[in-house]
Amino acid sequence: MQVCKDAAVNRNRFYYKFEGYPITNTMTSHKKALPPKQREELINILKKRFEKNMHRHKGIDWAKVQAKLEVNAEKLWSLNEMEMTEGEPDVIGYDKKTGEYIFCDCSAESPKGRRSICYDHEALESRKEHKPKNNAIDMAAEIGIEMLTEEQYRDLQKLGEFDLKTSSWVKTPSDVRELGGALFCDRRFGKVFLYHNGAESYYGARGFRGLLRV
């Protein structure tokens, strides 16, 4: 997979060059689908990652996952966005009630393409200067994924050791957000920690992880 590093990202639009094809998305796009060649290459990448990390999805058959992916063009598009922003998505579970496979960003550190962003649009607008290029809530919506809750983040950490050098925003309860705060997590000293910060803050080592149901 060839990824153009000069991807321009803003609140309303993603623009990437991938194998010579432009992939664009706006909040008003009616169709989100990858060209056949890109779809095939993405599925191959996901399959190799799946087979390399069987401890994350014991008892799950890749053939069934792939069958779901092949009939869900928009889900594949979202997985591609996760991959392009270096989230390294992988299957981490199966929801028996809904029949959905659960993908999550499994990159060792918080996805590089989603760092240096504040928590949400309100926080972004509150900054009078030195504004970040984006915010986590809007970016997750644009990609088509859910930001992890603290519980989901802790469940992910049971499958490996993540964010040993970085941190990731997590979904913040409304009562905390209404007071101007936002929550983030990391892993240090063999433990998973939950912290708080002003929602308008942003750092080069903090991004966010997402979850996608297929």
C-alpha positions as CSV (number, residue, x, y, z in Angstrom):
1,M,0.0,0.0,0.0
2,Q,1.4,3.4,-1.1
3,V,0.3,6.2,1.2
4,C,1.0,9.8,0.3
5,K,2.4,11.5,3.4
6,D,1.3,15.0,2.4
7,A,-2.3,14.3,3.3
8,A,-4.3,17.4,3.9
9,V,-6.8,17.0,6.8
10,N,-9.3,19.5,8.0
11,R,-12.7,19.4,9.7
12,N,-14.8,19.0,6.6
13,R,-12.5,17.0,4.3
14,F,-9.9,14.4,3.9
15,Y,-7.8,14.2,0.7
16,Y,-5.3,11.5,0.0
17,K,-3.4,10.1,-2.9
18,F,-3.4,6.3,-2.9
19,E,-1.8,4.3,-5.7
20,G,-2.4,7.2,-8.0
21,Y,-6.1,7.6,-7.3
22,P,-7.4,10.5,-5.4
23,I,-9.7,9.6,-2.5
24,T,-11.9,12.4,-1.2
25,N,-14.5,12.7,1.4
26,T,-16.7,15.5,2.5
27,M,-19.4,15.5,5.1
28,T,-22.0,15.5,2.3
29,S,-20.5,12.6,0.3
30,H,-23.2,10.2,-0.8
31,K,-20.8,7.3,-1.6
32,K,-17.7,6.2,0.2
33,A,-16.1,3.3,-1.7
34,L,-12.6,2.3,-2.7
35,P,-11.5,1.4,-6.2
36,P,-11.2,-2.4,-6.7
37,K,-7.4,-2.5,-6.5
38,Q,-7.3,-0.5,-3.3
39,R,-10.0,-2.7,-1.8
40,E,-8.1,-5.8,-2.6
41,E,-4.8,-4.4,-1.2
42,L,-6.5,-3.3,2.0
43,I,-8.1,-6.6,2.6
44,N,-4.8,-8.3,2.1
45,I,-3.2,-6.0,4.7
46,L,-6.0,-6.6,7.2
47,K,-5.7,-10.4,6.6
48,K,-2.0,-10.5,7.3
49,R,-2.4,-8.4,10.4
50,F,-5.2,-10.7,11.6
51,E,-3.1,-13.8,11.0
52,K,-0.1,-12.3,12.8
53,N,-2.1,-11.4,15.9
54,M,-4.4,-14.3,16.6
55,H,-4.4,-13.6,20.3
56,R,-6.6,-10.6,19.7
57,H,-9.4,-12.6,18.1
58,K,-9.3,-16.2,19.3
59,G,-12.1,-18.3,17.7
60,I,-12.8,-15.9,14.9
61,D,-12.5,-17.1,11.3
62,W,-11.0,-14.6,8.9
63,A,-13.0,-16.0,6.0
64,K,-16.2,-14.8,7.7
65,V,-14.7,-11.4,8.5
66,Q,-13.7,-11.0,4.9
67,A,-17.2,-12.0,3.7
68,K,-18.6,-9.2,5.8
69,L,-16.1,-6.7,4.5
70,E,-16.7,-7.4,0.9
71,V,-20.4,-6.4,1.1
72,N,-19.8,-3.3,3.2
73,A,-18.1,-0.7,1.0
74,E,-18.4,2.1,3.5
75,K,-16.9,0.1,6.3
76,L,-14.0,-0.7,4.1
77,W,-13.6,3.0,3.3
78,S,-13.5,3.7,7.1
79,L,-11.0,0.9,7.7
80,N,-8.9,2.5,4.9
81,E,-9.0,5.9,6.7
82,M,-7.9,4.2,9.9
83,E,-5.1,2.6,8.0
84,M,-4.1,5.8,6.3
85,T,-3.8,7.6,9.6
86,E,-1.6,4.8,10.9
87,G,-4.1,3.2,13.3
88,E,-3.3,-0.4,12.1
89,P,-6.9,-1.6,12.6
90,D,-7.5,-5.3,13.6
91,V,-10.3,-7.4,14.8
92,I,-10.6,-7.5,18.6
93,G,-14.0,-9.2,19.1
94,Y,-17.4,-10.4,17.8
95,D,-20.8,-9.1,19.1
96,K,-23.1,-12.2,19.2
97,K,-26.1,-10.0,19.6
98,T,-25.6,-8.0,16.5
99,G,-23.5,-10.4,14.5
100,E,-20.9,-7.7,14.0
101,Y,-17.1,-8.0,14.0
102,I,-15.3,-5.3,16.0
103,F,-12.2,-3.6,14.6
104,C,-10.1,-1.3,16.7
105,D,-6.9,0.8,16.2
106,C,-4.1,-1.5,17.4
107,S,-1.0,0.6,16.5
108,A,1.6,0.4,19.3
109,E,1.3,4.1,19.9
110,S,-1.6,6.5,19.3
111,P,-2.2,6.9,15.5
112,K,0.3,9.3,14.1
113,G,-2.2,10.8,11.6
114,R,-4.6,11.8,14.4
115,R,-2.3,13.5,16.9
116,S,-2.0,17.2,17.8
117,I,-5.7,17.6,18.0
118,C,-8.0,18.9,20.7
119,Y,-11.0,17.1,22.0
120,D,-14.0,18.5,20.1
121,H,-15.2,21.3,17.9
122,E,-16.3,23.5,20.8
123,A,-12.9,23.2,22.3
124,L,-11.3,24.0,18.9
125,E,-13.5,27.2,18.5
126,S,-12.6,28.3,22.0
127,R,-9.0,28.7,21.1
128,K,-8.2,32.3,20.0
129,E,-4.8,31.5,18.6
130,H,-2.5,28.5,17.8
131,K,-5.5,26.3,16.9
132,P,-4.9,22.7,16.0
133,K,-5.9,21.5,12.6
134,N,-8.7,19.3,13.8
135,N,-10.4,17.8,16.8
136,A,-11.0,14.2,17.9
137,I,-14.8,14.1,17.9
138,D,-15.2,15.5,14.4
139,M,-12.3,13.5,13.0
140,A,-13.8,10.2,14.3
141,A,-17.2,11.2,12.7
142,E,-15.5,12.0,9.4
143,I,-13.7,8.6,9.4
144,G,-16.9,6.8,10.4
145,I,-15.6,5.3,13.7
146,E,-16.4,5.5,17.4
147,M,-14.0,7.0,19.8
148,L,-13.1,4.5,22.5
149,T,-14.7,4.8,26.0
150,E,-12.4,4.3,29.0
151,E,-13.8,0.8,29.4
152,Q,-13.1,-0.1,25.8
153,Y,-9.6,1.4,26.1
154,R,-8.9,-0.8,29.1
155,D,-10.3,-3.8,27.3
156,L,-7.9,-3.1,24.4
157,Q,-5.0,-3.0,26.8
158,K,-5.8,-6.5,27.9
159,L,-4.8,-7.6,24.4
160,G,-1.3,-6.0,24.4
161,E,0.6,-3.0,25.6
162,F,-0.4,0.2,23.9
163,D,0.5,3.9,24.3
164,L,3.7,3.3,26.2
165,K,5.0,6.7,24.9
166,T,1.8,8.4,23.7
167,S,-1.7,9.0,25.0
168,S,-5.2,8.8,23.5
169,W,-8.3,10.9,24.1
170,V,-11.3,8.8,25.2
171,K,-15.0,9.5,25.1
172,T,-15.7,12.0,27.9
173,P,-18.9,12.0,30.1
174,S,-21.1,15.0,29.5
175,D,-20.8,16.3,33.1
176,V,-17.0,16.5,32.8
177,R,-17.1,18.1,29.3
178,E,-19.7,20.7,30.5
179,L,-17.1,21.9,33.0
180,G,-14.5,22.3,30.2
181,G,-12.6,19.1,30.7
182,A,-11.8,16.0,28.6
183,L,-10.3,12.6,29.4
184,F,-7.4,10.7,28.0
185,C,-5.5,7.5,28.8
186,D,-2.1,5.9,28.4
187,R,-0.1,2.9,29.8
188,R,2.8,3.5,32.1
189,F,4.7,1.3,34.6
190,G,2.6,-1.7,33.6
191,K,-0.7,0.1,34.5
192,V,-3.4,1.9,32.5
193,F,-4.1,5.4,33.7
194,L,-7.0,7.8,33.2
195,Y,-6.2,11.6,33.2
196,H,-8.0,14.8,32.6
197,N,-7.1,18.0,30.7
198,G,-8.7,21.0,29.3
199,A,-10.6,20.0,26.2
200,E,-8.9,22.7,24.1
201,S,-5.4,21.3,24.9
202,Y,-3.5,19.3,22.2
203,Y,-0.1,17.6,22.1
204,G,2.1,16.0,19.5
205,A,2.0,12.7,21.5
206,R,-1.8,12.6,21.9
207,G,-4.3,11.3,19.4
208,F,-7.2,9.0,19.7
209,R,-8.2,5.4,19.0
210,G,-11.3,4.3,17.2
211,L,-13.6,1.3,17.0
212,L,-15.6,0.1,13.9
213,R,-18.3,-2.5,13.8
214,V,-18.7,-4.5,10.6
